[in-house]
């Protein structure tokens, strides 16, 4: 049953607790605001209005909804705060948009059912873009007049990173939607693939155990789930020099990896049988010669063995690791290996929008950042001493700390400026529509 949208004014969000964060100043925030908002619209630009209304599954959202929801955040959490501080009442751009484009902030108000977002043919794309222009102008005016105190600047910066998460979702959600179309539409035209050097054999990079510190520890932006910084005890371990390749994963498949229950966790084996998994998501047999093809954002093409395997669930990653005589890393191990490494790699800015073949890295592990999100064996739970922020933004991360696994490193669809070694992504174990891949680990010695 669909609930009617309530018509009510926007109420300012409750203040969040003061923290050690030092938000950006208004001039730098203004520049970053324009860049992030423009990047989102550039990602939506190749899509027709019909494309932007598609919702292929309950856990994905239409492009148009992403454009509107990220705008709703700034209207609800930032502009309402400016109005409160300046003694003005903020009239919403549209009285029903707070209901239509709220995602899961129950402390803010009621919301349209997530599985029914694809039924929202109205408002149209043009209406949503007018909504964006209206809110953007108001935010820019507030920044120019320096009406944002430290707390509101922090909320604005949080909103920009929130929007970057939705930029990645725009790509992964439309890829899933296009995969159900028999015409196999492409998000962008095909692009030539450069000839990479031969794939380096997988090697093992050792890391010393002991007491290590993980988590975000300085006053720059980080999500609340990355804090507080704390000590962890890690045993000596080894991490694979690169992600698992498609060719290596095919060897698992050809060794009946999807037909051997001893390799699978119980829930994974049940899910495999329920959904009929025989290969990673978006792998298909060619009608011409029965060779493996893969659907990419640039359309379907031949599968290349040297590229990192992607669109695998945690269950598949764990089964592969077991078959390979290894395991998945813990998130503590992954962060210990990545700390101090530059955030460099294949991100959304490259325009490739697909994992690239590994190249050797003299510093040790290659492709720790970008290309594929790497599953870890760690459940998504709070760090010791974690406290969710007060008010509606406290619903952002903390309430999802149940029945999910942590992924690290970012993907070919992630914005580079959004990532850092302490960044924690999280999904349910069966998730396959994200650019998720595998890096092996093992105990040293």
N, C-alpha and C positions, 0 to 999 in steps of 0.2 A: 504494500500500500504506500502511495506517495503522499507525503505530508505537504500541505499548502505552505508556500513561502510566507513567513511572517513579515509584515512591513513595520520596521522599527528603526529609530536612529542608531547611529554607531556610537557605542560607549567606549571610552578610552580603556585600554588594557591596564590592568593593575601593574604597579611598578615592580620591576625585578630587583633582586637583592644586589647591592653594590658588590663588586668583585674587583679582582686585581687587573681586569681587562682595561686596556688603554685604547679606546676607539679612535678611529681616524678623525682628523679635523675636517671641518666643513669643505674647504676647497678640494682636498684630496677625495673626500667622500663624493662630492659632486661629479668629479671626473670618473670615478669608478662606477657610480650609479649610471651615468650615461652609457658607459662601455658595456656593462652587464646587461642593461635593458636592450641595447642595440643588438647584442650578441644573441639574445633570445629571439628577437624578431627576425634576425638573419637565418636562424635555424628553421623558423616556421615559413619563411618566404618561398621555398620550393614547393610547398604544399598548396593544393587547391582548397577552397572552402569545404568541398566534399571530403577531402582527405582529413581536414582538421576536425571533423565531427566524429571520426571513427573511434570506437572503443571495442576492441576485439575480445577482451576478457575483463573480469571484475577488477583485477589488480592493476590494470593499465587505465590510462585516462586519455581523452581526446586532446589533441594539440591546443585547440581553442580553450579548453578548460585550464590547461597549464598556463596559458597566457593571461587568463583572467584571475586564476587563483594567486599567482605571484603578485598581481596588482592589488588584489584584495588584502594581502598581507600588509603592504605599505599603507593602504588606506586605513586599515583597522588598528594596526599597532603603532604606526608612526604619525600619520596625520591626525588621528584622534588624540594622541598625546600632545601634539602641537596646539590643537584647539583648546584642550584643557588648560595648558599653561598660559595661553594668551587670553583666556576667558571667553572664547567663542564657542558656539555650538556648531559641530560639523554635520552638515546634511550629507547623507550618502549620495554617491553618483546615481544610484538606482536603489530603491528601497528593498528589492528582492535579491540583489547581488550578494549580500552578506550570507544569505541562506544558500544560494546556488553555488558559491565558490569557496565557502568554508570547507576545509578538508576533514579534520578530526579534532578541532578545538572545541570540546564540549563546554568549556567554561565561558566561551564567547557566545554560544547560542546554537540553535538547531541548524541542521545541514541537510542538503539533498543527498539521497542515498548514493553511495559510491558506484554500485553496479549500474545505476541509471544515468550516469553522466553522458553516455552516448545518445540519450534521448533528447538532449537539450539542443534541438535545432535552432531555438531562439534562446538567448540573443545570438545574432549572427556574428561572423568574424569581424565585419565592419564595426558593429556595435562594441565588440570587445576591444578593438583597436582604439575606438574613441574613449573608452574607459581608461585604457593605458595612457593615452595622451593627457587626459584630465588629471589623473593622479601624478603622472610624471611632472607636469607643470607645477602642481602644488608642492611636490617634494623639492623641486629645483628652487622655487620661490622661498621655501622655508630654509633651505641651505644657504641661499644668497643673503637672506636676512639674519642668518646665524640664530635661528629660532630653535635649534636642536641642542639641548643640553647633553651632558655626557651619557645619560641613560638612553635618550632617544637616538643619539648617534650610534650607540651600541646596538639598539634594535634595528636601525637601518643597516648596519654592517651585517648583522645576522640575516636580515632579509636578502641581502645581496648573495650571501653564500647559499641561502635557501633557494634562491632563483637559479643559481648555478647547478644545484642538484636537479632542478626541474628541466634545465637545459639537457642534461643527460637523459632524463626520462622522456623528453620529446622524441629523441632519437630511438631509444629502445622500444618505446610504445608504438611508434609508427612502423618500425621494423616488424614487430609482432603483428600489427594489423595488416601490413602488406603481405605477410607470409600466408595469410588465408585467402588471398586473391588469386584465382587461377591464371590471371594475366601476368603474375609475378612483376608488379610495377617496381620501379627503382626510385628511391628517394632522390638520387642524383645520377647523372649519366655515368656509364662505365668509365674507369680511368685505367691507364696502362699500369702494370705492376713492374716496378724496377727489379732488376736482377740482383738479388742479394748474394753475398758470399755464401759458400757452402755452410750448412748448419754445423756448428761446433758440437762435438760429442758432449753429452751431459757430464759435468764434473761436479765434485762436491767441495764446498767452501766451508772450512772449519771456523767455529766461533767459540770463544772461551766462555765457560759458565761462570757462576758466582752471583753476587748481588748486583743487579742492574737497575737503573731508573728508567721507567717508561711513563708515557703520558705527557701532555703539553705542560710546559713549565714556565713560560715567559708571559709578558703582558700583551702579546699580539693575539689576534683573534684565534679562537678555537671553539668548537662546539663543547657544550657542557659535558658530553659523554667522554671527552678526551682528558678530563681532569678528575681528581687532582693527580699531579705527578707523584709517583710512589715507587717504592723499591719492590722488585720481584727476584725470586731465587730461580736461576736458570741453570740447568746442567749443561755441560759441554755438548754442543750439537753441530750438525752440518746441514747446510742448506744447498739445494741444487743450484747450479750456476745459471740456469735459465728456466723459464716455464716449460711444461710438457708440450711437445709439438703434436700436430695433427697426425703425423706419421707414427709417432710413438703410441698415440691413443688408438690408431687403427690396429696396431699390433695387439693391443688389449682386446679390441672387438673381435679380431680374427682368431684369438685364443678363447673364444666363447665367453668373453668377459661379462656379457649381458645374460648369460645362461648358467652361471655358476653361483648358486646362492651362498656358498661359503665365503665369497668375496664381499658380500653386501651386508650392511646393517639391516636389521629386521624391517624397520620402517622403509628403508630404501628399496629392499626387495619387494615389499608390498606395493610401493609406488611404481616401480618398474613394471610390475604385472598389471597394475590398474591402468597405467597410461600407455603401455606398450612400447616403452623405450627400447630402441635398438641402436641408437647413435645419438650424438649431441643434437640439440635443437638446431634446426635450419640445414641439416645435412640431408641430401636427397640423392637418389640414384638417377643418373642420366638415362633418359629414354633411348638415346642414340647408342651408347656403348656400355651402359651399366656402371660407368665410373662414378665416383663420388663427386657431387657438386655441393656448393654451399650458397645459401641466399645471403647476400650482403646488402648494405644500404645503397650500393651501386648496382644492384641487380644480381641475378644468379651467375655463378661462374665455377670453373673447376676448383676443386679443393687442392691446396698446396700443402704437401707434407711438412714443409719447413716452418710454417706459421704456428704460433701458439694455439692450441685447442681452446675453444671458447664456447659459451652457452652450455656449460655443464653444471649440473646441480652439485650440492655438497655430497649427496649420496654417490654420484658418479665419481667425483674427485676422490672420495674416501675409498671406493672400491678399486679405482685405478692404483692408488698408492699401495693398497694391500697387495694387489697383483704384482706391483713392481718391487715388493720387498722393502717398502719404505713407509712413510706416514706423512700426514699433513703437518705443517709447522703450527705451533701455538702462536697467538698474536704477540706474546711477549718475545718469542724468538724472532719473529718477523721484524718487529720494531727495533730490536737490538741490532739486527743486520742492516736495517735501513737508516738508522740514526746517523746523521752526519753526511749522508749521501745527497748530492744535489737532486732536486725534483726535475729530472730530465727524462724525455722519452717521447712516445707517440701518443699525443693527446688530441682532443677534438680540433685544436687549432691547425693540425697538419692537414686536415681535410681528407685523410685516408679513411677514417671511420671504420677501420677494421684492424685487427692485430697484424703487426709486421713481423717478418722472420727475425730471429734473434741474431745479434752480432756480438762477438766476444767483448767482454768488458774487463780491462786490466785490473780494475779495482775489486773484482770478485764477481758477485752476482749481476747479471744483466737484466734489464727490464723490470727492476723492482717497482718502478713507477710507470704508469701508462700501460697500453696494450690490453691487459686483462686484469680485472679484479681477482685477487688470489684468495681462494678459500683458506681459512685456518681451521684448526680443530677446536677453537675456543668458543664457548657460548657467549652470547652478547649479554653481559651482566654489568652492573655498576662497579666502578673502581672503589677500593677502600676509601671511605670518607666522602663519597659522592653525595651531593645534595642537589636535587632538581631546583632550578630557579623558581621563585614564587610567581604566581600569576599564570596567565594563559600560555606563555612561552615555556613554562615548565612541562607542558604536554608534548614538547617537540621531540624529545628523545627518551626520557626516562620510562615512560609507560610502555615502551616496546621492548623492555629488557626481559623477555620471556620467550622461549622456544625459537630463538633465532641464533644464527652463527655469524661470526665476524669475518669480513673480507678486508683485505688491505691493498693499497697501492694505486688505485685508480685504473682507468681503462682508456681505450682509444676514443671514447665518447665523453671523457671527463675534461673539464677545463683545467689547464695546468695550474693557474693561480689559486685553485680551490683546494689543492692537495698539500699534504705534509706527512712526515713519517708517523705522526701520532694519529692520523685520521682513521676513524673506525666506521666502516660501512657494515650493514647487517641485513641479512635476508633469511627467510625460512629455508630449510635444508633442501626442499624440492625445487627451488627457484632456478629457472633456466633462461629467462628472457633477457637478463642482464649479460654484459660481456664478462662473464666469470670464467676463470681458468684455474690451472693447477701448478703449484710449485711444491716439489717434494722436500721432505726433511728426514733426518734420521739422527739417532743418538750417535755421538762420537765414539770411536773405538769399537 
